[in-house]
Amino acid sequence: MSHEKAVPSGATTSDVVAVLLAAGAGNRFQAIEHKLLARITATGPTILEQALTRALDASLGPVLIITGALDEKELQTDPALARLLAGDRIMVRHNPDWAAGQATSLQVAVTAAAALGADAIVIGLADQPFIDIIAWQQVAQGLGPITVATYDGRRGNPVKLHASVWGLLTTSGDEGARILMRERPNLVVEVPCPGSPADIDTVEDLHRWQNN
């Protein structure tokens, strides 16, 4: 795939779709339930519920959830998630090719956003429940064709992709937009953000947060 397509600098957005990628199997999380359905605290929200609530509370626009290993019916087994998913700002799209890598889920998101007439998508990961609402908002307001959150100088999520770069994204593999950011650094604007981009990959990761 060629990455030489011209992209306008300083591209801005007016219609934004927030995207939560929630397609992975979570195989490193050795527990009965899928990690997205694990609770952050004993009586608190699930990992997915907290990530989704923060994306909703950022008030960017519609929130699109890309499912895979878990489908929408399985997510709805949690009552709180079922209530959120019933909201009129939530859309769920299933990626049948989720096992082929994160790039395939991103393509599903781009297709859905294009059908909505969106100018940009702001992407977060469903297993990163500590992304701050302000981070979603600041990235959405970024002026680059690609705007990426940074935490203590290190890039993380969320990432905004203007529609002008959607056609440059890889269609396979597990890197999402990172390949494009490496190959076309001139497209990227960094935005320092509050919060934590920590993801929950293992039961031990979850226990560390529970004990803090």
C-alpha atoms as an extended CHARMM CRD file, in Angstrom:
* protein
*
       212  EXT
         1         1  MET       CA              0.0000000000        0.0000000000        0.0000000000  PROA      1               0.0000000000
         2         2  SER       CA              1.2990000000        3.4440000000       -0.8960000000  PROA      2               0.0000000000
         3         3  HSD       CA              1.5890000000        6.0400000000        1.8340000000  PROA      3               0.0000000000
         4         4  GLU       CA              2.2620000000        8.9950000000       -0.4820000000  PROA      4               0.0000000000
         5         5  LYS       CA             -1.2490000000       10.3910000000       -0.6990000000  PROA      5               0.0000000000
         6         6  ALA       CA             -1.3040000000       14.1120000000       -0.0140000000  PROA      6               0.0000000000
         7         7  VAL       CA             -2.8050000000       15.0680000000        3.3380000000  PROA      7               0.0000000000
         8         8  PRO       CA             -3.8000000000       18.6260000000        4.2990000000  PROA      8               0.0000000000
         9         9  SER       CA             -1.8350000000       19.9870000000        7.2260000000  PROA      9               0.0000000000
        10        10  GLY       CA             -3.7990000000       21.4400000000       10.1280000000  PROA      10              0.0000000000
        11        11  ALA       CA             -6.8940000000       19.4190000000        9.2680000000  PROA      11              0.0000000000
        12        12  THR       CA             -9.6750000000       20.1170000000       11.7330000000  PROA      12              0.0000000000
        13        13  THR       CA            -12.8800000000       18.2770000000       12.5440000000  PROA      13              0.0000000000
        14        14  SER       CA            -16.4820000000       19.1660000000       13.1870000000  PROA      14              0.0000000000
        15        15  ASP       CA            -18.1060000000       15.7270000000       13.2550000000  PROA      15              0.0000000000
        16        16  VAL       CA            -16.2640000000       13.2650000000       15.4730000000  PROA      16              0.0000000000
        17        17  VAL       CA            -16.9360000000        9.6590000000       16.3780000000  PROA      17              0.0000000000
        18        18  ALA       CA            -15.3170000000        8.2560000000       19.5220000000  PROA      18              0.0000000000
        19        19  VAL       CA            -14.1820000000        4.6630000000       19.0280000000  PROA      19              0.0000000000
        20        20  LEU       CA            -13.4770000000        1.9910000000       21.6370000000  PROA      20              0.0000000000
        21        21  LEU       CA            -11.6350000000       -1.0240000000       20.2850000000  PROA      21              0.0000000000
        22        22  ALA       CA            -12.9300000000       -3.9980000000       22.2690000000  PROA      22              0.0000000000
        23        23  ALA       CA            -12.3100000000       -6.9250000000       19.9360000000  PROA      23              0.0000000000
        24        24  GLY       CA             -9.3630000000       -8.8190000000       21.4250000000  PROA      24              0.0000000000
        25        25  ALA       CA             -9.5440000000      -12.1630000000       23.1990000000  PROA      25              0.0000000000
        26        26  GLY       CA             -7.6000000000      -10.9840000000       26.2580000000  PROA      26              0.0000000000
        27        27  ASN       CA             -5.7430000000      -14.2960000000       26.4460000000  PROA      27              0.0000000000
        28        28  ARG       CA             -3.1690000000      -13.0250000000       28.9440000000  PROA      28              0.0000000000
        29        29  PHE       CA             -5.9230000000      -12.3880000000       31.4900000000  PROA      29              0.0000000000
        30        30  GLN       CA             -6.1300000000      -15.7510000000       33.2340000000  PROA      30              0.0000000000
        31        31  ALA       CA             -9.6230000000      -15.6690000000       34.7280000000  PROA      31              0.0000000000
        32        32  ILE       CA            -13.0540000000      -17.1560000000       34.1130000000  PROA      32              0.0000000000
        33        33  GLU       CA            -14.4630000000      -13.9670000000       32.6590000000  PROA      33              0.0000000000
        34        34  HSD       CA            -13.1130000000      -11.9350000000       29.7640000000  PROA      34              0.0000000000
        35        35  LYS       CA            -10.9670000000       -9.0990000000       31.0900000000  PROA      35              0.0000000000
        36        36  LEU       CA            -13.3560000000       -6.4110000000       29.8210000000  PROA      36              0.0000000000
        37        37  LEU       CA            -16.0430000000       -7.8290000000       32.0950000000  PROA      37              0.0000000000
        38        38  ALA       CA            -13.7870000000       -7.9350000000       35.1560000000  PROA      38              0.0000000000
        39        39  ARG       CA            -14.5450000000       -5.3540000000       37.8560000000  PROA      39              0.0000000000
        40        40  ILE       CA            -11.9820000000       -2.6980000000       38.6890000000  PROA      40              0.0000000000
        41        41  THR       CA            -13.0710000000       -2.9440000000       42.3230000000  PROA      41              0.0000000000
        42        42  ALA       CA            -15.3070000000       -5.4720000000       44.0470000000  PROA      42              0.0000000000
        43        43  THR       CA            -18.4040000000       -3.2770000000       43.7710000000  PROA      43              0.0000000000
        44        44  GLY       CA            -17.2110000000       -0.9390000000       41.0300000000  PROA      44              0.0000000000
        45        45  PRO       CA            -17.6140000000       -0.8430000000       37.2700000000  PROA      45              0.0000000000
        46        46  THR       CA            -16.2080000000       -3.3530000000       34.8370000000  PROA      46              0.0000000000
        47        47  ILE       CA            -13.1540000000       -2.3620000000       32.8410000000  PROA      47              0.0000000000
        48        48  LEU       CA            -15.2520000000       -1.8080000000       29.7210000000  PROA      48              0.0000000000
        49        49  GLU       CA            -17.9670000000        0.0880000000       31.6010000000  PROA      49              0.0000000000
        50        50  GLN       CA            -15.4770000000        2.6130000000       32.9730000000  PROA      50              0.0000000000
        51        51  ALA       CA            -13.7300000000        3.0780000000       29.6250000000  PROA      51              0.0000000000
        52        52  LEU       CA            -17.0640000000        3.5070000000       27.8810000000  PROA      52              0.0000000000
        53        53  THR       CA            -18.4430000000        5.8990000000       30.4830000000  PROA      53              0.0000000000
        54        54  ARG       CA            -15.4380000000        8.1820000000       30.1410000000  PROA      54              0.0000000000
        55        55  ALA       CA            -15.7160000000        8.1950000000       26.3560000000  PROA      55              0.0000000000
        56        56  LEU       CA            -19.4040000000        9.0720000000       26.6550000000  PROA      56              0.0000000000
        57        57  ASP       CA            -18.8050000000       11.7720000000       29.2680000000  PROA      57              0.0000000000
        58        58  ALA       CA            -16.3070000000       13.4740000000       26.9550000000  PROA      58              0.0000000000
        59        59  SER       CA            -19.3440000000       14.3730000000       24.7810000000  PROA      59              0.0000000000
        60        60  LEU       CA            -17.5090000000       14.1710000000       21.4660000000  PROA      60              0.0000000000
        61        61  GLY       CA            -20.3460000000       12.6250000000       19.4980000000  PROA      61              0.0000000000
        62        62  PRO       CA            -21.4760000000        9.0410000000       18.9100000000  PROA      62              0.0000000000
        63        63  VAL       CA            -19.4380000000        6.3110000000       20.5920000000  PROA      63              0.0000000000
        64        64  LEU       CA            -18.6650000000        3.2910000000       18.4540000000  PROA      64              0.0000000000
        65        65  ILE       CA            -17.6410000000       -0.0040000000       20.0780000000  PROA      65              0.0000000000
        66        66  ILE       CA            -15.8560000000       -2.5560000000       17.9060000000  PROA      66              0.0000000000
        67        67  THR       CA            -16.4210000000       -6.0670000000       19.2280000000  PROA      67              0.0000000000
        68        68  GLY       CA            -14.7650000000       -9.3350000000       18.2910000000  PROA      68              0.0000000000
        69        69  ALA       CA            -14.0280000000      -12.1810000000       20.6910000000  PROA      69              0.0000000000
        70        70  LEU       CA            -16.9830000000      -10.9510000000       22.7510000000  PROA      70              0.0000000000
        71        71  ASP       CA            -20.1280000000      -10.0240000000       20.8690000000  PROA      71              0.0000000000
        72        72  GLU       CA            -22.7830000000       -7.5320000000       21.8890000000  PROA      72              0.0000000000
        73        73  LYS       CA            -24.9880000000      -10.1690000000       23.5580000000  PROA      73              0.0000000000
        74        74  GLU       CA            -22.1250000000      -11.2570000000       25.7910000000  PROA      74              0.0000000000
        75        75  LEU       CA            -21.4650000000       -7.6500000000       26.7990000000  PROA      75              0.0000000000
        76        76  GLN       CA            -25.1090000000       -7.2510000000       27.7150000000  PROA      76              0.0000000000
        77        77  THR       CA            -24.8660000000       -9.9720000000       30.3630000000  PROA      77              0.0000000000
        78        78  ASP       CA            -23.5710000000       -7.2180000000       32.6530000000  PROA      78              0.0000000000
        79        79  PRO       CA            -26.6170000000       -5.0990000000       33.6790000000  PROA      79              0.0000000000
        80        80  ALA       CA            -24.7210000000       -1.7990000000       33.8220000000  PROA      80              0.0000000000
        81        81  LEU       CA            -23.2010000000       -2.3860000000       30.3970000000  PROA      81              0.0000000000
        82        82  ALA       CA            -26.5890000000       -3.3800000000       29.0130000000  PROA      82              0.0000000000
        83        83  ARG       CA            -28.0210000000       -0.0340000000       30.1490000000  PROA      83              0.0000000000
        84        84  LEU       CA            -25.1490000000        1.8760000000       28.5450000000  PROA      84              0.0000000000
        85        85  LEU       CA            -25.3860000000       -0.0650000000       25.2880000000  PROA      85              0.0000000000
        86        86  ALA       CA            -29.0930000000        0.7620000000       25.0780000000  PROA      86              0.0000000000
        87        87  GLY       CA            -28.2830000000        4.4810000000       24.8900000000  PROA      87              0.0000000000
        88        88  ASP       CA            -28.9250000000        6.3240000000       21.6540000000  PROA      88              0.0000000000
        89        89  ARG       CA            -25.3140000000        7.5430000000       21.4190000000  PROA      89              0.0000000000
        90        90  ILE       CA            -23.8500000000        4.0390000000       21.3540000000  PROA      90              0.0000000000
        91        91  MET       CA            -23.2340000000        1.9610000000       18.2500000000  PROA      91              0.0000000000
        92        92  VAL       CA            -21.7700000000       -1.5420000000       18.2410000000  PROA      92              0.0000000000
        93        93  ARG       CA            -20.0830000000       -3.0380000000       15.2070000000  PROA      93              0.0000000000
        94        94  HSD       CA            -18.6870000000       -6.5710000000       15.1320000000  PROA      94              0.0000000000
        95        95  ASN       CA            -15.3540000000       -7.3340000000       13.4870000000  PROA      95              0.0000000000
        96        96  PRO       CA            -15.4770000000      -10.9210000000       12.2030000000  PROA      96              0.0000000000
        97        97  ASP       CA            -11.7440000000      -10.7350000000       11.4090000000  PROA      97              0.0000000000
        98        98  TRP       CA            -10.7250000000       -9.5620000000       14.8980000000  PROA      98              0.0000000000
        99        99  ALA       CA             -8.1670000000      -12.3780000000       15.3050000000  PROA      99              0.0000000000
       100       100  ALA       CA             -6.1700000000      -10.9740000000       12.3630000000  PROA      100             0.0000000000
       101       101  GLY       CA             -5.1430000000       -7.9490000000       14.4310000000  PROA      101             0.0000000000
       102       102  GLN       CA             -6.1380000000       -4.5040000000       15.6200000000  PROA      102             0.0000000000
       103       103  ALA       CA             -5.8120000000       -2.9840000000       12.1480000000  PROA      103             0.0000000000
       104       104  THR       CA             -8.9000000000       -4.9150000000       11.0320000000  PROA      104             0.0000000000
       105       105  SER       CA            -10.9520000000       -3.4290000000       13.8680000000  PROA      105             0.0000000000
       106       106  LEU       CA             -9.7470000000        0.0230000000       12.8990000000  PROA      106             0.0000000000
       107       107  GLN       CA            -10.9650000000       -0.5980000000        9.3560000000  PROA      107             0.0000000000
       108       108  VAL       CA            -14.4100000000       -1.5420000000       10.7030000000  PROA      108             0.0000000000
       109       109  ALA       CA            -14.4250000000        1.7170000000       12.6860000000  PROA      109             0.0000000000
       110       110  VAL       CA            -13.3950000000        3.7840000000        9.6600000000  PROA      110             0.0000000000
       111       111  THR       CA            -16.1210000000        2.2160000000        7.5230000000  PROA      111             0.0000000000
       112       112  ALA       CA            -18.7850000000        2.9220000000       10.1640000000  PROA      112             0.0000000000
       113       113  ALA       CA            -17.5860000000        6.4910000000       10.7080000000  PROA      113             0.0000000000
       114       114  ALA       CA            -17.5500000000        7.1740000000        6.9750000000  PROA      114             0.0000000000
       115       115  ALA       CA            -21.1470000000        5.9420000000        6.7250000000  PROA      115             0.0000000000
       116       116  LEU       CA            -22.0470000000        8.4960000000        9.4060000000  PROA      116             0.0000000000
       117       117  GLY       CA            -20.3550000000       11.3000000000        7.4760000000  PROA      117             0.0000000000
       118       118  ALA       CA            -17.7900000000       11.8700000000       10.2340000000  PROA      118             0.0000000000
       119       119  ASP       CA            -14.7070000000       14.0340000000        9.7240000000  PROA      119             0.0000000000
       120       120  ALA       CA            -12.5930000000       12.1740000000       12.2890000000  PROA      120             0.0000000000
       121       121  ILE       CA            -12.4490000000        9.3030000000       14.7080000000  PROA      121             0.0000000000
       122       122  VAL       CA            -10.8880000000        9.4440000000       18.1650000000  PROA      122             0.0000000000
       123       123  ILE       CA             -9.7110000000        5.9770000000       19.1300000000  PROA      123             0.0000000000
       124       124  GLY       CA             -9.2910000000        4.4840000000       22.5680000000  PROA      124             0.0000000000
       125       125  LEU       CA             -8.8000000000        0.9520000000       23.8330000000  PROA      125             0.0000000000
       126       126  ALA       CA            -11.4830000000       -0.6980000000       25.9330000000  PROA      126             0.0000000000
       127       127  ASP       CA             -8.8770000000       -2.1880000000       28.2780000000  PROA      127             0.0000000000
       128       128  GLN       CA             -7.5510000000        1.2790000000       29.2230000000  PROA      128             0.0000000000
       129       129  PRO       CA            -10.1730000000        2.3930000000       31.7650000000  PROA      129             0.0000000000
       130       130  PHE       CA             -8.0670000000        5.1900000000       33.2860000000  PROA      130             0.0000000000
       131       131  ILE       CA             -7.9620000000        7.4800000000       30.2400000000  PROA      131             0.0000000000
       132       132  ASP       CA             -9.2230000000       10.8420000000       31.4630000000  PROA      132             0.0000000000
       133       133  ILE       CA            -12.2730000000       12.5590000000       29.9760000000  PROA      133             0.0000000000
       134       134  ILE       CA            -10.0790000000       15.6080000000       29.3480000000  PROA      134             0.0000000000
       135       135  ALA       CA             -7.6880000000       13.4650000000       27.3080000000  PROA      135             0.0000000000
       136       136  TRP       CA            -10.5320000000       12.4710000000       24.9760000000  PROA      136             0.0000000000
       137       137  GLN       CA            -11.5370000000       16.1060000000       24.6150000000  PROA      137             0.0000000000
       138       138  GLN       CA             -8.0500000000       17.5330000000       24.0860000000  PROA      138             0.0000000000
       139       139  VAL       CA             -7.1610000000       14.9490000000       21.4550000000  PROA      139             0.0000000000
       140       140  ALA       CA            -10.4580000000       15.5610000000       19.6460000000  PROA      140             0.0000000000
       141       141  GLN       CA             -9.6020000000       19.2600000000       19.4560000000  PROA      141             0.0000000000
       142       142  GLY       CA             -6.0950000000       18.6200000000       18.0990000000  PROA      142             0.0000000000
       143       143  LEU       CA             -5.1230000000       20.3710000000       14.8880000000  PROA      143             0.0000000000
       144       144  GLY       CA             -3.1470000000       17.6190000000       13.1800000000  PROA      144             0.0000000000
       145       145  PRO       CA             -4.3560000000       15.0610000000       10.6500000000  PROA      145             0.0000000000
       146       146  ILE       CA             -3.2210000000       12.6910000000       13.4080000000  PROA      146             0.0000000000
       147       147  THR       CA             -3.3490000000       13.8720000000       17.0180000000  PROA      147             0.0000000000
       148       148  VAL       CA             -1.9620000000       11.6170000000       19.7320000000  PROA      148             0.0000000000
       149       149  ALA       CA             -2.1340000000       11.9030000000       23.5170000000  PROA      149             0.0000000000
       150       150  THR       CA              1.1380000000       11.9080000000       25.4200000000  PROA      150             0.0000000000
       151       151  TYR       CA              1.7560000000       11.0560000000       29.0620000000  PROA      151             0.0000000000
       152       152  ASP       CA              5.0500000000       12.2550000000       30.5370000000  PROA      152             0.0000000000
       153       153  GLY       CA              6.3460000000       12.6100000000       26.9830000000  PROA      153             0.0000000000
       154       154  ARG       CA              5.3420000000        9.1310000000       25.8210000000  PROA      154             0.0000000000
       155       155  ARG       CA              2.6640000000        8.5440000000       23.2130000000  PROA      155             0.0000000000
       156       156  GLY       CA             -0.4830000000        6.6940000000       24.2050000000  PROA      156             0.0000000000
       157       157  ASN       CA             -4.2210000000        6.7830000000       23.5990000000  PROA      157             0.0000000000
       158       158  PRO       CA             -6.5440000000        8.2430000000       22.5300000000  PROA      158             0.0000000000
       159       159  VAL       CA             -5.5070000000        9.0320000000       18.9640000000  PROA      159             0.0000000000
       160       160  LYS       CA             -7.4700000000       11.1920000000       16.5380000000  PROA      160             0.0000000000
       161       161  LEU       CA             -7.4350000000       10.2720000000       12.8590000000  PROA      161             0.0000000000
       162       162  HSD       CA             -8.8310000000       12.8300000000       10.4450000000  PROA      162             0.0000000000
       163       163  ALA       CA            -10.7220000000       11.4020000000        7.4650000000  PROA      163             0.0000000000
       164       164  SER       CA             -7.9130000000       12.5780000000        5.1800000000  PROA      164             0.0000000000
       165       165  VAL       CA             -5.6240000000        9.8360000000        6.5500000000  PROA      165             0.0000000000
       166       166  TRP       CA             -8.0570000000        6.9430000000        6.7160000000  PROA      166             0.0000000000
       167       167  GLY       CA             -6.9870000000        5.6740000000        3.3060000000  PROA      167             0.0000000000
       168       168  LEU       CA             -3.3610000000        5.5340000000        4.4520000000  PROA      168             0.0000000000
       169       169  LEU       CA             -3.9980000000        3.0920000000        7.2970000000  PROA      169             0.0000000000
       170       170  THR       CA             -2.6850000000       -0.4470000000        7.1070000000  PROA      170             0.0000000000
       171       171  THR       CA             -5.4050000000       -3.0640000000        6.7110000000  PROA      171             0.0000000000
       172       172  SER       CA             -3.7240000000       -5.9410000000        8.5500000000  PROA      172             0.0000000000
       173       173  GLY       CA             -1.6040000000       -6.5980000000       11.5940000000  PROA      173             0.0000000000
       174       174  ASP       CA             -1.8310000000       -5.5260000000       15.2030000000  PROA      174             0.0000000000
       175       175  GLU       CA             -0.4240000000       -1.9970000000       15.1510000000  PROA      175             0.0000000000
       176       176  GLY       CA             -3.4300000000        0.1090000000       14.2320000000  PROA      176             0.0000000000
       177       177  ALA       CA             -2.2570000000        3.6260000000       13.3440000000  PROA      177             0.0000000000
       178       178  ARG       CA              1.2820000000        3.2820000000       14.7350000000  PROA      178             0.0000000000
       179       179  ILE       CA              2.8070000000        2.2880000000       11.3840000000  PROA      179             0.0000000000
       180       180  LEU       CA              1.3980000000        5.4080000000        9.7420000000  PROA      180             0.0000000000
       181       181  MET       CA              2.6500000000        7.6100000000       12.5810000000  PROA      181             0.0000000000
       182       182  ARG       CA              6.1530000000        6.1850000000       12.1640000000  PROA      182             0.0000000000
       183       183  GLU       CA              6.1570000000        6.5320000000        8.3870000000  PROA      183             0.0000000000
       184       184  ARG       CA              4.5800000000        9.9870000000        8.2320000000  PROA      184             0.0000000000
       185       185  PRO       CA              5.7090000000       11.8730000000       11.3530000000  PROA      185             0.0000000000
       186       186  ASN       CA              4.8820000000       15.1560000000        9.6150000000  PROA      186             0.0000000000
       187       187  LEU       CA              1.1880000000       14.3180000000       10.0510000000  PROA      187             0.0000000000
       188       188  VAL       CA              1.3940000000       13.8920000000       13.8240000000  PROA      188             0.0000000000
       189       189  VAL       CA              0.6420000000       16.4520000000       16.5370000000  PROA      189             0.0000000000
       190       190  GLU       CA              1.2110000000       15.4780000000       20.1610000000  PROA      190             0.0000000000
       191       191  VAL       CA             -1.0430000000       16.7010000000       22.9800000000  PROA      191             0.0000000000
       192       192  PRO       CA              0.0330000000       16.3120000000       26.6330000000  PROA      192             0.0000000000
       193       193  CYS       CA             -2.8530000000       14.7850000000       28.5860000000  PROA      193             0.0000000000
       194       194  PRO       CA             -3.8350000000       13.9850000000       32.1840000000  PROA      194             0.0000000000
       195       195  GLY       CA             -4.7790000000       10.5370000000       33.3920000000  PROA      195             0.0000000000
       196       196  SER       CA             -3.1280000000        7.1790000000       32.8000000000  PROA      196             0.0000000000
       197       197  PRO       CA             -2.8630000000        5.1230000000       29.5990000000  PROA      197             0.0000000000
       198       198  ALA       CA             -2.2470000000        1.9230000000       31.5770000000  PROA      198             0.0000000000
       199       199  ASP       CA             -3.9800000000       -1.1000000000       30.1240000000  PROA      199             0.0000000000
       200       200  ILE       CA             -5.2360000000       -4.1550000000       31.9450000000  PROA      200             0.0000000000
       201       201  ASP       CA             -3.6670000000       -7.1800000000       30.2900000000  PROA      201             0.0000000000
       202       202  THR       CA             -3.3340000000       -9.5850000000       33.2170000000  PROA      202             0.0000000000
       203       203  VAL       CA             -5.0120000000      -10.3500000000       36.5050000000  PROA      203             0.0000000000
       204       204  GLU       CA             -1.8620000000       -9.0090000000       38.1590000000  PROA      204             0.0000000000
       205       205  ASP       CA             -2.3180000000       -5.6770000000       36.3440000000  PROA      205             0.0000000000
       206       206  LEU       CA             -5.8240000000       -5.4590000000       37.7600000000  PROA      206             0.0000000000
       207       207  HSD       CA             -4.6920000000       -6.3460000000       41.2800000000  PROA      207             0.0000000000
       208       208  ARG       CA             -2.0560000000       -3.5980000000       41.2020000000  PROA      208             0.0000000000
       209       209  TRP       CA             -4.7440000000       -1.0040000000       40.5200000000  PROA      209             0.0000000000
       210       210  GLN       CA             -7.0710000000       -2.4970000000       43.1040000000  PROA      210             0.0000000000
       211       211  ASN       CA             -4.3280000000       -2.2420000000       45.7470000000  PROA      211             0.0000000000
       212       212  ASN       CA             -3.4150000000        1.3770000000       44.9710000000  PROA      212             0.0000000000
